[in-house]
Amino acid sequence: MLKSEITQIMVMERTDYLIAGASHAALAAMHAIRLVDADGSLTVVGRDRKLPYSPTALPYVVSGRSDSNLVFLRDDAYFALARTSYRCGHALVRVEPANRIAELDDGSRLQFGKLLLATGARPVIPSIPGFEAVPYHVLRTLDDALRLRAELPRTRHAIVLGAGLIGMHAAENLSKSGARVTIIELQGQVLPGYFDAEAAAIIAGAFERDGHVTIHTDTRVIAAEAGPQGVVLRLQGGPPVTGDLLLVGAGVAPVVDFLSGSGIRCDRGILVDASMRTSVEGIWAAGDVAQAASFYDARPVLNGILPNAVEQGRIAGMDMAGDRTLQGYRGAVPLNTYSYFGRHAVSVGSATAPPGAEIIVRSDADAERYLKIILDEGRLHGIFAINTPLDAGVMWQLVRRRTDLTPLRDRFLAQPREAGRALMSRLWR
């Protein structure tokens, strides 16, 4: 062994708990650890060169509704009080489970007792011929949001690739800044992961009327190139689209490139059990990077929503610290709330109705109101609404608790928010 290698091993930093990632899952795990173990050394490593913040705030930074200096979830004083070393601007590049060593992108190596992987997700860049040669924006980090905001005043015609939540938020902000916007979506509707076609058509109509946005669904981009007016996207079966700004909102994928050779089992994300343990002892995963059981059928799924990240992080932290009150993860239940052009939409639970389920739909396209309730054996399976009062958190709890709504079925169908709140006020006592 070389002398330099011996010296490196001797000075290698050691920590009892290492958390790779610095958003909701990581912070929830950190808090759960400290509730049980106040003295163990704890290190949080984040790849962003900033204090922790929530990706959910980014569209509001772009719009200007949120000050970029006021979106941070924790400050230096919090980490100091929690006796935690916070190292920002360092990405995890390699894990050696046998030696309990994590290597960072600056070449430093940390020896850990227990490791939580909460590395999140990154934007998916589509494999389109010519795409690597054109300029484009994504919206996943605070720097991404600030760059996009800076472009708003000089953008005349924007192209948004993808009609998920990120794409639709960006399209609204671009439209409100005065730009013409074209949305291109491969699937047959906007927001395909959240609403059915009828609800999606109501949302799309508001974009087309209020935002003067052009939406192309069921449309494939076959080539991209730089043109004199900006970016040119060539479409299958239609004329090309030109814009001076291109934003890619085609989804995200878990950050798992550091796992090569680690032996940690992955599918689409890192596979975990009900305690957020991976296939390798001493290593846990939580948040957008973790693939855990679905609430509905125990199938391992990715569920990149804030409440899910917090719950998984809390469970992982409790298990890492040996908290005896730990109750295992009950499965992922989707939950999303979405505001657009002064309207509000909510999506809770699964839109796939099981055999024999009762489906109730009330829709008024002219009034832009929509409500869809799916009941399975008297229990809420999913609920989806546009401009209809709902308490999303209450609905989420009713699904997760498998609460029998049969005794108040008619009242719930008539007034789901009021009936749900009344029921949960009793259950929470």
NORTARA-V997813 format. One record per backbone hydrogen bond with DSSP energy under -1.0 kcal/mol. CO is the residue of the C=O (numbers start at 1). NH is the residue of the N-H. If there is no record, write none. Layout:
co;nh
CO;NH
CO;NH
This chain:
co;nh
2;6
3;7
4;8
5;9
6;10
7;11
13;111
15;113
16;114
17;43
18;116
19;45
20;118
23;27
24;28
25;29
26;30
27;31
28;32
29;33
30;34
31;35
33;36
33;37
41;17
42;85
43;19
44;87
45;21
46;90
48;89
52;73
54;57
55;58
57;61
58;62
59;63
60;66
67;70
75;79
76;80
77;81
78;82
79;84
80;83
85;44
87;46
91;105
94;103
96;101
100;112
101;96
102;110
103;93
103;94
104;107
108;104
110;102
111;15
114;18
115;284
116;20
117;286
120;255
122;253
126;128
128;131
129;224
130;133
131;134
137;248
141;145
142;146
143;147
144;148
145;149
146;150
152;155
156;180
157;244
157;245
158;182
159;247
160;184
161;249
163;191
164;168
165;169
166;170
167;171
168;172
169;173
170;174
171;175
172;176
173;177
174;179
175;178
180;158
181;214
182;160
183;216
184;162
185;219
187;218
191;194
191;195
196;200
197;201
198;202
199;203
200;204
201;205
202;206
203;207
204;208
205;209
206;210
207;213
214;183
216;185
220;236
223;234
225;232
227;230
230;227
231;243
232;225
233;241
234;222
234;223
235;238
241;233
243;231
245;159
246;137
247;161
251;124
253;122
256;259
259;262
265;271
269;267
270;291
273;276
274;329
276;285
277;273
280;283
282;115
283;278
284;117
287;290
289;270
291;272
292;301
293;332
294;298
299;294
301;292
303;305
305;309
306;310
307;311
308;312
309;313
310;314
311;315
312;316
313;317
314;318
315;319
316;320
317;321
318;323
323;326
332;295
334;349
336;347
338;345
340;343
343;340
344;387
345;338
346;385
347;336
348;383
354;357
358;375
360;373
362;371
364;369
369;364
370;386
371;362
372;384
373;360
374;381
374;382
375;358
376;379
378;405
379;376
381;350
382;374
383;348
384;372
385;346
386;370
391;395
392;396
393;397
394;398
395;399
396;400
397;401
398;403
399;402
405;408
406;409
408;412
409;413
410;414
411;415
415;419
416;420
417;421
418;422
419;423
420;424
421;425
423;427
424;428
